[in-house]
Amino acid sequence: MTPPSDNTAGTEVRRALGRDDVLAYAQLTDDFNPIHVDEAFAAESPFGHTIVHGTLTLTLVWELLAALRPPQGAHGSRVTVRFTAPVAVGETVTATLEEAAAADGPMHIVVRRADGATALTAAVRQP
């Protein structure tokens, strides 16, 4: 896999993660944790609302890698992820390539919420 050129820094993927997305993801993964799917339960939680599955938020990293490295995408890559803030159901998130890979280093991708808070960071190393 060829690392992206330096001119790809700043490339991004943006997507709203709505209730339908969360319910479809819950069905796919069999993860019906009430913090994701039960509005009454989530309203009583420390978050005060339902939140998107962290791994659903992570799919924006895969989308961005597919755009940066067609046709390989993330295939064979080692990805280190750190989840740093929840994403509210219905919120728009943006995955941005913050730093293209140096010769032997990782590329850095950040997923941010609409308010600018970092939801997750990913360091991607090619195989």
Backbone bond lengths (Angstrom), bond angles and torsions (degrees), N, CA, C in turn:
res aa  C-N    CA-C-N  psi(-1)  N-CA   C-N-CA  omega(-1)  CA-C   N-CA-C  phi
1 M - - - 1.444 - - 1.517 108.43 -
2 T 1.282 116.17 130.08 1.453 121.18 180.00 1.510 110.04 -87.22
3 P 1.340 118.43 132.54 1.462 118.77 177.89 1.511 110.05 -65.74
4 P 1.330 117.38 150.67 1.455 119.35 178.19 1.524 109.92 -64.33
5 S 1.307 115.78 153.17 1.463 119.47 177.70 1.522 109.64 -72.12
6 D 1.331 115.59 162.53 1.460 120.11 -178.35 1.516 113.07 -58.60
7 N 1.328 118.26 -24.13 1.460 119.50 -177.19 1.527 112.58 -77.84
8 T 1.336 118.56 2.33 1.458 120.01 177.50 1.525 112.15 -89.73
9 A 1.336 118.61 -10.29 1.463 120.77 177.93 1.520 108.10 -56.77
10 G 1.312 116.02 134.86 1.457 120.91 -177.73 1.516 112.93 95.73
11 T 1.351 117.89 -7.81 1.456 121.37 176.48 1.518 108.68 -63.31
12 E 1.347 116.59 142.99 1.464 118.43 -176.98 1.516 113.07 -145.44
13 V 1.342 114.11 161.84 1.461 124.09 172.68 1.519 105.60 -129.72
14 R 1.330 116.74 131.76 1.469 121.36 -178.48 1.519 108.66 -124.41
15 R 1.345 115.31 138.07 1.456 118.81 179.63 1.519 110.57 -154.73
16 A 1.325 115.34 139.43 1.465 121.36 171.30 1.526 107.00 -83.08
17 L 1.317 116.50 133.70 1.461 121.74 179.12 1.522 108.09 -109.58
18 G 1.316 115.62 93.94 1.452 122.02 -174.80 1.517 113.92 -91.88
19 R 1.301 114.56 179.50 1.473 121.37 -179.05 1.524 111.81 -58.77
20 D 1.334 117.41 -41.45 1.462 119.67 178.82 1.522 111.40 -61.49
21 D 1.332 116.85 -39.02 1.472 120.69 177.36 1.526 110.45 -62.73
22 V 1.321 116.26 -45.68 1.463 121.31 -178.39 1.530 110.59 -64.32
23 L 1.327 117.16 -43.40 1.472 119.44 179.86 1.521 111.50 -66.48
24 A 1.328 117.80 -39.80 1.470 120.84 177.38 1.523 110.20 -64.17
25 Y 1.334 116.75 -40.77 1.464 121.07 179.22 1.531 110.18 -66.99
26 A 1.320 117.58 -40.62 1.463 121.24 177.79 1.527 110.03 -61.08
27 Q 1.316 116.61 -41.82 1.467 121.27 178.31 1.529 110.31 -63.72
28 L 1.313 116.54 -45.22 1.463 122.28 -178.58 1.525 111.74 -62.96
29 T 1.323 116.86 -41.58 1.466 121.36 -174.71 1.529 113.91 -97.95
30 D 1.327 116.48 -6.72 1.464 122.60 -175.12 1.525 110.96 59.19
31 D 1.343 115.70 34.73 1.466 122.05 178.34 1.532 108.25 -111.48
32 F 1.322 114.92 92.11 1.459 120.91 -179.13 1.536 111.16 -105.00
33 N 1.321 116.11 36.17 1.460 120.62 176.51 1.526 107.23 -51.88
34 P 1.327 118.35 129.22 1.467 120.36 -175.74 1.532 114.27 -61.53
35 I 1.307 118.87 -20.21 1.475 120.08 177.48 1.527 110.38 -65.09
36 H 1.342 116.50 -21.77 1.459 121.46 179.72 1.525 113.13 -97.07
37 V 1.330 117.70 -32.50 1.472 119.79 -168.33 1.528 115.98 -120.61
38 D 1.312 117.96 -13.01 1.471 120.72 -175.92 1.531 109.21 -112.54
39 E 1.327 115.59 103.66 1.466 120.34 -174.98 1.522 112.58 -63.17
40 A 1.337 117.70 -38.26 1.466 120.38 179.87 1.530 110.37 -66.08
41 F 1.318 116.73 -45.28 1.464 120.76 177.49 1.523 110.37 -60.39
42 A 1.332 116.34 -49.42 1.468 121.09 -176.03 1.527 112.14 -64.49
43 A 1.332 116.87 -30.80 1.464 119.95 179.16 1.525 111.13 -62.49
44 E 1.316 117.09 -27.31 1.461 122.05 179.50 1.532 112.55 -90.20
45 S 1.304 116.95 -3.71 1.466 121.31 -178.97 1.526 110.14 -81.77
46 P 1.322 117.39 169.76 1.472 119.83 175.88 1.534 113.29 -60.01
47 F 1.353 117.25 -24.44 1.464 120.29 179.42 1.529 111.89 -77.53
48 G 1.330 116.71 -30.52 1.456 121.18 179.36 1.520 114.44 81.41
49 H 1.329 117.33 2.42 1.472 122.13 -179.02 1.526 108.47 -165.20
50 T 1.324 115.83 168.08 1.456 119.13 177.02 1.527 110.22 -69.74
51 I 1.329 114.73 149.20 1.461 120.31 178.74 1.530 109.48 -124.27
52 V 1.305 114.74 153.85 1.459 122.75 -179.79 1.530 108.78 -74.03
53 H 1.331 116.63 143.72 1.463 120.77 172.39 1.528 108.22 -54.92
54 G 1.308 117.72 135.18 1.463 120.47 178.68 1.517 111.75 -58.02
55 T 1.321 116.31 -39.88 1.464 119.43 -178.58 1.527 112.19 -71.40
56 L 1.314 118.05 -22.89 1.466 119.93 172.30 1.531 109.46 -70.56
57 T 1.311 116.49 -40.45 1.466 120.32 175.48 1.527 110.22 -61.23
58 L 1.318 116.21 -37.05 1.462 121.71 179.66 1.533 112.30 -62.07
59 T 1.311 118.15 -24.53 1.470 119.82 -179.24 1.529 112.15 -60.82
60 L 1.321 117.83 -22.72 1.474 118.97 176.44 1.525 111.39 -65.87
61 V 1.328 117.11 -31.23 1.462 120.30 175.89 1.523 109.12 -63.70
62 W 1.346 116.90 -44.27 1.471 119.99 179.47 1.533 110.25 -63.22
63 E 1.330 116.58 -41.33 1.475 119.98 177.73 1.517 111.34 -59.66
64 L 1.315 116.19 -44.13 1.459 120.30 -179.35 1.526 110.63 -65.74
65 L 1.331 117.13 -42.16 1.460 119.34 178.01 1.523 111.37 -63.04
66 A 1.313 117.43 -37.64 1.466 120.59 177.12 1.526 110.88 -62.76
67 A 1.321 116.89 -37.51 1.465 120.91 178.88 1.526 111.71 -72.21
68 L 1.323 116.90 -35.54 1.460 121.33 -177.73 1.523 113.23 -79.20
69 R 1.330 116.26 -30.13 1.458 120.53 -172.07 1.522 113.20 -133.28
70 P 1.323 117.23 56.87 1.466 116.61 178.83 1.530 109.57 -70.83
71 P 1.286 122.78 146.32 1.464 125.99 -5.09 1.528 113.03 -90.82
72 Q 1.337 118.77 0.92 1.463 120.69 -174.38 1.525 113.83 -73.12
73 G 1.313 118.28 -34.93 1.461 120.14 -176.58 1.512 111.09 57.28
74 A 1.321 116.99 -126.45 1.455 122.06 -178.00 1.521 112.47 -93.27
75 H 1.319 118.06 -0.83 1.466 121.73 -175.12 1.525 111.44 -51.20
76 G 1.318 115.58 122.56 1.452 121.71 177.40 1.521 115.20 82.36
77 S 1.314 117.24 -6.10 1.468 120.48 -178.55 1.524 110.96 -76.41
78 R 1.313 115.27 153.04 1.464 122.14 170.22 1.519 106.30 -102.00
79 V 1.308 115.24 124.76 1.463 120.25 -176.12 1.523 108.84 -121.40
80 T 1.327 115.49 125.70 1.458 121.83 174.89 1.526 106.63 -107.06
81 V 1.321 115.83 123.83 1.460 121.22 -174.01 1.518 110.12 -119.14
82 R 1.325 114.61 142.67 1.469 120.79 172.83 1.521 107.73 -130.59
83 F 1.324 116.33 118.61 1.464 122.04 176.92 1.524 107.63 -86.76
84 T 1.335 117.29 126.32 1.463 119.87 -172.93 1.525 115.03 -119.97
85 A 1.337 117.87 -20.26 1.469 120.23 179.40 1.519 109.18 -157.26
86 P 1.338 117.03 144.62 1.462 119.58 178.98 1.525 111.65 -72.51
87 V 1.323 114.60 157.67 1.466 121.94 176.36 1.529 106.87 -114.27
88 A 1.321 116.70 127.46 1.458 121.08 178.76 1.523 110.02 -72.58
89 V 1.323 116.29 142.52 1.457 120.11 174.64 1.525 107.87 -59.78
90 G 1.324 116.25 131.85 1.458 122.43 -178.36 1.518 113.61 97.03
91 E 1.319 116.66 -9.30 1.465 120.98 -177.87 1.528 111.14 -80.82
92 T 1.322 115.61 149.88 1.461 121.78 174.44 1.513 108.15 -93.76
93 V 1.334 115.77 131.86 1.458 121.85 177.99 1.525 109.07 -121.44
94 T 1.321 115.14 154.12 1.456 121.49 -177.73 1.516 109.45 -131.02
95 A 1.339 115.85 125.99 1.465 121.72 173.55 1.516 107.01 -97.50
96 T 1.319 116.22 128.09 1.460 121.81 -176.98 1.516 110.01 -128.43
97 L 1.338 115.87 136.26 1.451 120.27 171.52 1.515 106.45 -76.44
98 E 1.328 115.92 111.50 1.460 121.50 -177.38 1.521 111.55 -87.25
99 E 1.329 115.60 -34.16 1.462 119.56 -177.18 1.518 108.62 -150.45
100 A 1.329 115.60 120.86 1.457 120.29 177.20 1.523 108.94 -68.71
101 A 1.316 116.12 156.20 1.457 121.09 -178.43 1.514 111.46 -67.45
102 A 1.319 114.83 134.25 1.468 120.46 169.78 1.523 106.53 -78.99
103 A 1.301 117.90 -178.41 1.463 122.29 -175.39 1.534 112.69 -47.78
104 D 1.321 118.10 -53.34 1.463 120.65 -178.73 1.524 112.53 -118.53
105 G 1.301 117.43 10.48 1.459 120.30 -176.34 1.515 112.71 -101.90
106 P 1.319 115.78 172.13 1.462 119.82 179.53 1.527 111.88 -83.45
107 M 1.320 114.93 160.03 1.454 118.85 166.19 1.523 105.55 -91.25
108 H 1.326 116.13 151.66 1.459 121.08 -176.98 1.521 109.22 -115.71
109 I 1.338 114.09 126.68 1.464 121.54 179.08 1.521 107.56 -120.32
110 V 1.322 115.66 137.30 1.458 121.76 178.27 1.517 108.33 -122.90
111 V 1.334 115.93 135.16 1.463 121.23 173.07 1.520 106.52 -108.09
112 R 1.341 114.84 122.73 1.473 120.72 -178.29 1.519 110.88 -116.25
113 R 1.323 113.32 147.36 1.460 120.56 173.84 1.522 109.19 -77.35
114 A 1.317 115.86 173.12 1.463 121.40 179.76 1.528 112.01 -61.34
115 D 1.344 116.96 -30.93 1.470 119.77 -179.67 1.531 112.59 -82.24
116 G 1.344 117.11 2.86 1.453 121.42 178.49 1.518 114.65 92.69
117 A 1.328 117.80 -11.04 1.464 120.48 178.88 1.526 110.12 -67.08
118 T 1.307 116.15 143.76 1.451 121.14 178.52 1.522 109.71 -79.43
119 A 1.332 116.45 121.64 1.457 122.12 178.02 1.522 111.09 -86.41
120 L 1.345 116.02 -37.92 1.456 119.97 176.61 1.515 109.56 -160.10
121 T 1.336 113.67 157.84 1.458 121.15 173.59 1.524 107.10 -124.47
122 A 1.326 114.93 148.98 1.469 120.14 178.77 1.519 109.29 -138.24
123 A 1.319 116.00 132.11 1.454 122.43 172.65 1.523 106.02 -108.06
124 V 1.325 116.66 122.05 1.462 121.94 -173.95 1.517 109.27 -114.58
125 R 1.325 115.54 121.79 1.468 121.33 176.19 1.517 108.10 -110.88
126 Q 1.317 114.97 134.08 1.462 118.58 177.85 1.518 109.75 -74.78
127 P 1.328 116.71 159.13 1.481 119.24 -178.28 1.518 111.50 -66.98
